[in-house]
Amino acid sequence: MIQVKQCELLVVGAGPAGLAAATTAASLGIQTILLDEQAAPGGQIYRAITTTPVQNRTILGQDYWHGESLIEPFKKSGAQYEPGATVWAVAEKTAPHPEQGFEVAYSVAGEARMLHAKHVLLATGAQERPFPIPGWTLPGVMTAGAAQILLKTSGLVGGQRTVLAGSGPLLYLVAWQYLNAGIVVDAILDTTPSGRLAKALPHAWGFLRSPYLAKGLKLLREVKAKVRIVKDVTALEALGEGNLSQVRYTAAGKTETIACDQLLLHQGVIPNINLAQAIGVDLHWNDLMHCWEPKVDDWGNTSVSRVGIAGDGGGIAGALAAEHRGRIAAFEAAMQLQKITQAQRDQKSVDARAQLARAVRGREFFDTLYQAPDQFRLPVGDTIVCRCEEVTAKQIRDTVKLGCPGPNQMKSFLRCGMGPCQGRFCSVTVTEMIAQERGVSPTEVGHYRLRFPTKPLTLGELAALPQTDDSRKAVIRMKKPV
């Protein structure tokens, strides 16, 4: 029989938001458990901060090593930490449980486990936006974030000839880190449209007062001095027979190819919402970021009572903002759990709110400047959109022309979004493509409906879950002859 753990607050995800939230909650006397899918704390931004073989601190940079400041306080906080834990179901308690709360199912090393929590705080972070171009499924093509993870966790790179393509700060950060590690970057193909800076200028005042300006200028200067940068790229295609061998691009009306065996793609990040979506949290479409976001208030509360969201999983704002949002959400959870009063919550969160305001200064400038171009969000032809089921852009567009109104109906036609990732990597693309074909807004089209389990698991894991008296009686009744 599996023992069911109990806690007052469950935090899911050990990135900056989750670490800060769990540390803060435990310090307020809340019985806290932190479940993390990774093998060590840090999330994506501080990935492998306690285990990385890259010990030369100049390679990954000072911002990465800031993650260390979250680890020690968390270890001393008294919060319980369980790494390698994949949460795949969260449901409100039903009879025979008299108290309110949630039943949470998760797996560790192929073994299903269960815990009961009075309050749940999701700190699931961000994921890279899909970048569906011809050939993006070839071996040798990966996201810039995936390449960064490989560097952080193993001190390795995926190829000898490297090209980065896309837009956004992470693209140049990865190039800078590669250069620091002595790795040659053959080219950066920047897809930021010409004229985009003019659209971002109304938000420049916040950016000029932010810490991003000095850091960004220094990073860009160092990268530009060592890497060929092609601006205003309007088309991309990965080429190769079985493996990547070239990238073809168009810029200034001219098409060229570059030989490479590693193409790193990036065009921003979007919230990782699958678990929140399956729980039933209301979502809204962000027109600037072109993605779905959970509806959260200033304290991280969602439309589902006693379920909060902290960090980039509730809206992209960066690592430092996520950290402060985690603390603010922890104070709110503490109030709802009656550990502190509302007045104490407000007073304790003053510093975190001030720090948050500084951390998000300049975000609108970045979000406008690096908004992903239409041609790289809305593919056409035989470009694969749903990688799990190998569904192409043409198939999706043809299905809409047959009268398919939304992504959930499309599952019946194409199985699009029904693979192991449950739409995690195609959801926003499919929604926008349907909206484009129908000439309506993404809000009208809607999003995938998700059901538990949100991650693949075996029948053996399901069978190992704890059984109640009611479930045993139901099985016994089924065995009796009619």
N, C-alpha and C positions, 0 to 999 in steps of 0.2 A: 504494500500500500504506500503510495506517495504521500509524503507529509505536505500539507498545505501551509505555506508561510503566511504570516499576518503582518501588516504594516499600516501605519496611518497615511503615509504618503509614498506613492510609487513614482519615481522619476524614470523616464525611458530615454536613454541617450546620454553619453558621457562626454559630449563636447563642452564648449565654454558655458552654454546655458545650463546644461544638466549638472555639471560640476558645481557651478556657482549656486544653483538652486538647492541641490542636495546638501551642500555645506551649510548654507544659510538655514535651511529647515532643521537640520540636525542640531545646530547651535541653539535653536529655539525650543529644543526638547521634543521635537517631532520624531516619532519612530519612522525612519526613512530607509527605503531600499532603492538602489539605483541599478537598473538592468541595462546592460550595454552590449550591443551586438559585436563590438570589436573585442580583441584580446587584451587590450590595455586602454586606459582612459586617454582622452584627448580629442575624440571626434575626428572629423576630416581635417579641420584646419590645424590641429595640433596632433595629428596622427603620429603614433609611435613616439610621443614626446619622452616617455620613460625608457624606451627600448631602442631607439634609432641608432644604427651604426655610424651615422653621419655626425661625428663629434666635433668637427671643425665648425664652429658656430657661425662663421662668416658665410658658409655655403647656403644655409637655409634662411639666415637673417634673424635679426633681433625680434621681429614680430612673432616668428614661430616660437622662439624660446620663451616668450611671455607666458606660454602655456604652463611652464613649470610653476608659476606663481599660483596656479589653481590646484595643483596636485597635492602639495603638502598639507594645506588647510583641509582639503577633502579627506585625506587619510586620517587626520586628527579629529575630524568632526564627529565620528561615531556613526555616520551613515553606513549602511551595509551595502557592499558592492559585489555584483555578480557579473563578471565579464563573459563574453561568448554566449550571451543570452539573447535569443531571437524571440521577441514578442509577436505572437500571431493571432491573438484574440483578446478582446476586452469586452466584457458584458456586465450589465448591472446585475447585482445579486438578486436572486429570486428565492422563494420559499425553499427550504425551511429557515433561511437566514433572516432574523428579525431586524438586524441593523442595516442601515444603508451602506452602500459601497459597491465595489466591483470585484468580479472574478476575472483574473488575468491568467491566460495560458501562454506559456513560453517554453522554449526548448534550449537545452544546453548539451552539446556533444551528442545529438540525436536522441536525447531523453526528454520527454515532455514533463513539464512541472506546472504547478498552479500556485497562485498566491491570491490573497484577499487584501484589498486596499480601500481605505475610506476616500481617498482623493488621488487622482492621477494627473501627473504633469508630463506632457509630451515635449521632449526636447530633441526631436528627430532631425533637426538641421536642414541643410539644403542639398540639392543634387544639381548636377550640370544640366543645362538645357539641352534637349536633343538637337543634333546638328546633322539632319538627314541630307547628305549629298550623295551623288553617284559614287559607289565604291566604299562607302563608310563602314561596311561590314568586313572589308578585307583584313586579314591578319597584318599587323603593322600600323593600323589606324586605331587610335584610341583618343580619349579625351585628355586634355591637358591636366585635369585633376587626377586622372588615373596614373599618368606619368609621374606626377608629383608624389602620389602615394607610394609608387614603386621606389622612388628616390628616398623618401623618408623612412620607409620600413626596411628596405634592403640595401640602400646605397647603390642601386642599379639603374640603368637606362635601357630602353627597349631596342635601340638600333644605333648604327654608326653614322648615318646621314639623316639629320633631323630637320623637319620643317614644321613650324607652328602656323596655324591658320585660324582666323576668327577675329574677335574683338573683346575688349574688356581688360581690366587690370591684371587678372590672373594669367592671361596669356603672356604678358610681359614679365610678370613675377617668375613664372616657370622658366622663361628664357634667361632671366637674371640668375636664378639658382643654378641652372645648367652651366652657365658661363663661370660662376663661382666654383663649380665642381670641376672645371677644366674640360667641359664637354662643348664641342663645336655645334653651333646652331647655324644651319645653312641659310635659312631665310625665315622671315615672319611675313605672312600674307595677311595683311590687315583688311578686314571686310567692313570697317566703319565707313559709312557713306560720306562722301564729300558734302559739306554743308550741314552736317550734323552738329558741329561745334556751335554754329549760329543758333540752333534750336536750344542748345544747352546753356547759352550765355545768360538768359534771364535768371538762372539759378547759380550763377558764378559767385555771387557774394558769399553764400554759405561755404562754397568750396574754398574760396580764398582765405576764409577764417578757420579752415579745418586743418587737422594734422596731415591730411592726405597730400597737400600741395607740395611741401618740401620733400617728402618721401618719394612722391611720384616723379617729380622732376629729376631727382637724383637717379632713380632707377631707370627712367627713360634715357637719360643722358648716357649711362653706362652701357645699356643695351644697344642704342643706336651707334655707339662708337665701334661695336664689334660685330654687328649683325646686319645683313642686308634686309631692309624693310620695304615691302611693296605696298603702297597705299591704295585705297579705294578699289579693292578686289571685288568684282561683281559676279564671278562664277568660279566654282571649284569642282574638281573631280579627282578622285583617287583611282589610280590605274595599276594594273598588275594581273598576272596570271597565277592565281593561287595565293600570292603574297603581294603586298604593296611594293611597287618599283618606281613609280613616278606620281607626281601630282601635277595636274593641269589647271591653270588658272587664267582668268581674263582680267586685265586692268588697263584702264585708259584705251579701251577698244582693241587691245592687242592680246592674243592668246599665246601662252608659253607653257613649257613643261620644265619641271625640276626633278632630277633623279633623287630618290630618297627611299629609305626603308623604315622610316618612322614619321608618321604624320600625326601631329597632336592638334585636336580640334577643340575650340572653346568659343562660346558666345553667351557667357553669363551663367548665372545659377538661378534656380527657382526653388520654392519650398518643397520639401519632401512631405507629402500630405497623405500618403496611402493609409497609414494607421488612423490618423484623425478622420479621414473620409469614411473608413469602414466603421468607426465608432458612431458616426452620424453627425459629426460637426458640420455646421453650415459653412459653405464656401461662397466666395464671390470672385468675379473675374477682374484682375488688375489690368486695365487697358494700357498702362505705361510699360509694365513688365511682361505683358502678354502671357499670363499664367493664372492658374487658380490659387487662391489663398484662403486659409481659414478665416472666418470672422472672429476677431478677438478684440476685447476692449483694452484699456490702458493697463489693466492688471493681469492680462493674459487669460481672462475667462472666455470660454467659448459658449456656443448655444447649448451644449450638453452640461448639465449641472455637475459640478465637482470634477470636471475635466478641464484642465488649463493647458496652454501652449506657451512655451518660452523659446526665444531665439529665432533663427532663420526659418524654422518650420512654420512660423506664424507670419512671415514677411521678411524679405531680405534686407538686412541692415549691417551685416558684417560681424566679425568675431567679438569685438569689444562691446558692441551693442547687445549681442546675444548674452554675454556675461552679465551685464546689468539687468537685462530683461529677466534673466534667470533669478536674480536676487529679488526683484520686484514681484515676480510670480510666487516665489517662496513666501514672502510676507503675506500675500493674499491668501495662500493656502493655509498659513498659520492662523489667520483670522477666521477662515471658514471652519477650521478644526478647533476653534475656540482656545487657542494657545495664547493669542494676544487680542487686544481690543482693536476696533477700527482706528481709534486715535493713535494707538501704538503702531499700527501698520503704516499709517500716514507719516508719522514721525520717523520711523526707522527707514522708510524708503526715500527720504529727501535726498540723501547723498547719491544713491543709485540713480535717481531720476536726473539729477544734475549731470552725472557722468554719462548717462544715456543721451541726454541732449547734446553733449559735446561729441559723442561718438557718431551720431547720425548726421551731424552737420556736413553738408556737401553731398549727401546721398542723391538728392534730386538731380544734381549736375551729372553725376556718374550714370544714373539710371537713364537719363535722357540722351547723353552722349553715346552710350554703348548699347542702346536699344537694338536688338537683333533685327537685321534687315529682312524684309518680306521674303526675298528669294531664298533665304537660308532657313526660314521657318516653315515655308509653304511649298514643299517639293512638288514636282510634276513627273510624268513619265514613269519609268520603271525603277525609280529610286525607292528603296525599301523604307517603309515608315515603321511598321510593327516588326521589330527584329525577331521576336519570339516565334511568330507565325509566318514571317516572310511575306507580309502583305505590302504591296506597292502603292505608290501615290495614285497611279492610274486606276487601280482596282477600287480604291476609296472614292475617287472622284466619279467613276462610272457607277458605283453603288448609290451615291447621292442622286445622280441623274435618274436612277430607277425609282426614286421616291423615298429613299432612306433618310429620315429626318435627324437622327442623332447617333452618338457613339454606342449607346446600349442596343439600339435596333441593329446597328451594323454588325454586332457580334453574331447575329443569326445568319448574316450573309457571308462574312469573311473570317470569323473567329478573331478579329482584330481586338487586341487588349485582353485576350483570354489565355495568354501564355503564363509562364512562371512569374513574370514581373507584374502581372495583373494591370498592365497599362502604365506602369511607373515611367517607362521611357517613351511612350507614344501618346499619352493622354492629351497633352496640350496641343501637339501637332494635329491629331485627329480632330479635336474640337475646332481648331482654327480652320482646317481645310474644309470641314463640313460647312462652317459659317461662311467661308468665302464662296463656296459653290452655291449655297442657298441665298447669299446676299443678305444675311442677317447677322446679329451680334453673337459672339461666343456664349453670352449669358442665355440667349434664347435656345441655343443648341444644347447646352448642358454638358455634363461630364459623366464619366463611367460611374455606375453604382458598384461599389465594392462590398464583398462579403468575406467573412472570416472562413478559413485562415488567410491572412494577408501575405504569408510566405509559404513556400512549398514545405510539406512535411510528410512523413511516412505514416501508413496505417498503424505501424507498430507504436509510433509516438502517440497517436490518438488513443490506441487501446490501453496505453499505460497511464492515462489520466485517472485521477481519483474518482471512485464511484460513490454515489449517494445511495441511501436506502431506497429512494424512489426509483432510481435507475435500475437497481438490482431486482426490485419487485417487477418492474416492467419487463425485464428479460425473462424472469421466471414465468410471468403470465404468457409470454410469447411461446414458451416451450410447452405449455399445457395443451393437450389436444382439444380441438373445438368440439 
